[in-house]
Amino acid sequence: MAEKGDIIAGRLREDRIAALRHARRDTLDPAPAAPLSSAPAVSDFSQSYSVEIAGSLEDCFAVLTDFEAYPSWSGPVTECRVLERHPDGLPKRVAFSLDMTLKTIRYTLDYEYEPPRGGRWHLVESPDVKDVHGSYVFEPAGKRTRATCTQTIEIGFWVPGFLRAPLEQKALRDSVEEFKKAVEARARQQAPRA
C-alpha cells in the first residue's frame, strides 16, 4: 500500500506537470515538437527568473551564444568550451566547469535555438549532476528586452528543500543578473558614438 507521503509527492508532481501544460505559449518547450508528456520528468526544484535588460533581442542572443566569453562575466564559470556546432555555426555542445567553492562542477550541455528569441539546453553528460535542462526566452519590452531564464537541476543527491530552494533561487538570480550586465555592456559597445 502506498504511503501517505508518496501519494502527496505524486500529486505535487502531477500539479507541476499540469501547470507546465498551461504555461505561456511563448516559452520554449524542453521537448520541441513532442507532446509535453514525452518531456523528461520535471524536478521538484524548477526555478524561473526574469529581468528587463537595456539591450536588444540580438544583444541578448549574442551574449547567450558567446560561450567562450562566459568566464569573463559569469562568476562561477571557470571554463566554457564549445565542443560541437550546428550547421549554421551556432554552438551545439558546450562543456562547462563551475567553481562552487567546495567542489568544481563539470557538465556538458546540448543547445537548440530560436534566434534571436532564445534557446534551450539539456544535459548530455556529467560526473557531478544528474540532470540539467532549461531555457532563456527573450521578448521585446518597449526599448528593452525581457529575459526569462528557467532551469531545473537535479544534483543527484538529497538536499533538504528548505536549504536547496533558496540556494538555487539565489544562484539563478545571480546568473541572470550577471547575464544582464554582460548584455548591457555589449549594447553600450554596439551603440553609435555621438
C-alpha positions as CSV (number, residue, x, y, z in Angstrom):
1,M,0.0,0.0,0.0
2,A,1.3,3.5,-0.9
3,E,2.5,5.6,1.9
4,K,0.7,8.9,2.5
5,G,3.9,10.9,1.7
6,D,4.2,9.0,-1.7
7,I,0.6,9.9,-2.6
8,I,1.2,13.6,-1.7
9,A,4.5,13.7,-3.7
10,G,2.8,12.1,-6.7
11,R,0.0,14.7,-6.5
12,L,2.6,17.6,-6.3
13,R,4.4,16.2,-9.4
14,E,1.0,15.9,-11.2
15,D,0.2,19.5,-10.3
16,R,3.6,20.7,-11.5
17,I,3.1,18.9,-14.9
18,A,-0.4,20.3,-15.2
19,A,1.0,23.8,-14.6
20,L,3.6,23.3,-17.2
21,R,1.0,22.2,-19.7
22,H,-0.8,25.5,-19.2
23,A,2.3,27.7,-19.3
24,R,2.5,30.6,-21.6
25,R,2.8,29.6,-25.3
26,D,5.9,31.8,-25.9
27,T,8.2,29.8,-23.5
28,L,10.5,27.3,-25.1
29,D,9.4,23.7,-24.7
30,P,12.0,21.3,-23.3
31,A,10.9,18.7,-25.8
32,P,10.2,20.6,-29.0
33,A,7.7,19.1,-31.5
34,A,6.7,16.5,-28.9
35,P,3.8,16.3,-26.5
36,L,4.7,17.6,-23.0
37,S,4.1,14.1,-21.7
38,S,7.2,12.9,-23.6
39,A,9.4,15.5,-22.0
40,P,11.8,14.4,-19.3
41,A,10.4,14.2,-15.7
42,V,10.3,17.5,-14.1
43,S,12.4,18.1,-10.9
44,D,10.7,19.4,-7.8
45,F,13.1,22.3,-8.0
46,S,12.5,24.1,-11.3
47,Q,13.3,27.8,-11.0
48,S,12.5,30.8,-13.2
49,Y,13.8,34.4,-13.0
50,S,13.0,37.4,-15.3
51,V,14.7,40.7,-15.8
52,E,14.4,43.7,-18.1
53,I,17.6,44.5,-20.0
54,A,18.7,47.7,-21.7
55,G,19.6,45.8,-24.9
56,S,18.0,44.3,-28.0
57,L,16.9,40.7,-28.6
58,E,20.0,40.4,-30.8
59,D,22.3,41.6,-28.0
60,C,20.8,39.1,-25.6
61,F,21.1,36.3,-28.2
62,A,24.8,37.2,-29.0
63,V,25.8,37.1,-25.3
64,L,23.9,33.8,-24.8
65,T,25.7,32.1,-27.6
66,D,29.2,33.6,-27.0
67,F,30.2,30.7,-24.6
68,E,33.9,31.4,-24.8
69,A,33.2,34.8,-23.0
70,Y,31.3,33.3,-20.1
71,P,34.3,33.0,-17.7
72,S,34.8,36.8,-18.1
73,W,31.3,37.7,-16.8
74,S,29.8,34.7,-15.0
75,G,31.2,34.4,-11.5
76,P,31.3,30.6,-11.0
77,V,32.2,29.7,-14.7
78,T,35.9,28.9,-14.8
79,E,35.9,27.2,-18.2
80,C,33.5,27.0,-21.1
81,R,34.4,25.2,-24.3
82,V,32.3,24.7,-27.5
83,L,32.8,21.1,-28.5
84,E,30.4,20.9,-31.5
85,R,28.5,23.4,-33.7
86,H,25.2,23.3,-35.5
87,P,25.4,23.5,-39.4
88,D,24.6,27.3,-39.1
89,G,27.7,27.8,-36.8
90,L,25.8,28.2,-33.6
91,P,27.3,26.3,-30.6
92,K,25.6,22.9,-30.1
93,R,27.5,21.0,-27.5
94,V,29.2,23.0,-24.7
95,A,31.4,21.8,-21.8
96,F,31.3,23.8,-18.5
97,S,33.4,23.9,-15.3
98,L,32.0,25.8,-12.4
99,D,33.8,26.7,-9.2
100,M,31.2,26.1,-6.4
101,T,33.7,26.8,-3.6
102,L,33.6,23.3,-2.1
103,K,33.7,21.5,-5.4
104,T,34.3,22.1,-9.1
105,I,31.2,21.0,-11.0
106,R,31.6,19.8,-14.6
107,Y,28.9,19.1,-17.2
108,T,28.2,19.1,-20.9
109,L,25.0,20.6,-22.4
110,D,23.4,20.4,-25.8
111,Y,21.7,23.6,-27.1
112,E,19.0,24.4,-29.6
113,Y,18.0,27.9,-30.5
114,E,15.2,30.1,-31.8
115,P,17.2,33.1,-33.0
116,P,17.0,35.8,-31.7
117,R,14.3,34.8,-29.2
118,G,16.3,32.4,-27.1
119,G,17.5,28.9,-26.7
120,R,17.1,25.8,-24.6
121,W,19.5,23.2,-23.2
122,H,19.7,19.8,-21.7
123,L,22.4,17.7,-20.0
124,V,24.5,15.3,-22.2
125,E,26.9,14.1,-19.5
126,S,28.3,14.9,-16.1
127,P,30.1,13.2,-13.3
128,D,28.7,15.7,-10.9
129,V,25.0,16.4,-11.7
130,K,22.1,14.0,-12.6
131,D,20.1,16.3,-14.9
132,V,20.1,19.9,-16.2
133,H,17.6,21.4,-18.6
134,G,16.4,24.9,-19.1
135,S,15.8,27.8,-21.4
136,Y,16.3,31.5,-22.0
137,V,13.4,33.4,-23.7
138,F,13.9,37.0,-24.9
139,E,10.8,39.2,-25.5
140,P,10.6,42.8,-26.6
141,A,9.7,45.2,-23.8
142,G,9.5,48.6,-25.3
143,K,13.1,49.8,-25.9
144,R,14.3,47.0,-23.6
145,T,14.2,43.2,-23.7
146,R,12.6,41.0,-21.1
147,A,14.9,37.9,-20.5
148,T,13.4,34.9,-18.6
149,C,15.6,32.0,-17.6
150,T,14.0,28.8,-16.4
151,Q,16.2,25.9,-15.2
152,T,15.9,22.6,-13.5
153,I,18.9,20.9,-11.9
154,E,19.0,17.5,-10.3
155,I,22.2,17.3,-8.3
156,G,22.0,13.6,-7.8
157,F,22.0,13.6,-4.0
158,W,19.4,14.7,-1.5
159,V,19.5,18.2,0.0
160,P,16.7,19.4,2.2
161,G,14.2,21.5,0.3
162,F,14.4,24.4,2.8
163,L,18.1,24.7,2.0
164,R,18.1,23.8,-1.6
165,A,15.3,26.0,-3.0
166,P,16.8,29.3,-1.6
167,L,20.3,28.4,-2.8
168,E,19.0,27.5,-6.3
169,Q,16.9,30.7,-6.4
170,K,19.9,32.8,-5.5
171,A,22.2,31.1,-8.0
172,L,19.7,31.6,-10.8
173,R,19.0,35.2,-9.8
174,D,22.8,35.9,-9.7
175,S,23.3,34.2,-13.0
176,V,20.6,36.2,-14.8
177,E,21.8,39.5,-13.2
178,E,25.3,38.7,-14.5
179,F,23.9,38.0,-17.9
180,K,22.0,41.3,-17.8
181,K,25.3,43.2,-17.0
182,A,27.1,41.4,-19.9
183,V,24.3,42.2,-22.4
184,E,24.1,45.9,-21.3
185,A,27.9,46.2,-21.6
186,R,27.7,44.7,-25.2
187,A,24.8,47.1,-26.0
188,R,26.8,50.1,-24.9
189,Q,29.8,49.0,-27.0
190,Q,27.5,48.5,-30.1
191,A,25.7,51.9,-29.6
192,P,26.7,54.5,-32.2
193,R,29.0,57.2,-30.9
194,A,27.6,60.7,-31.0
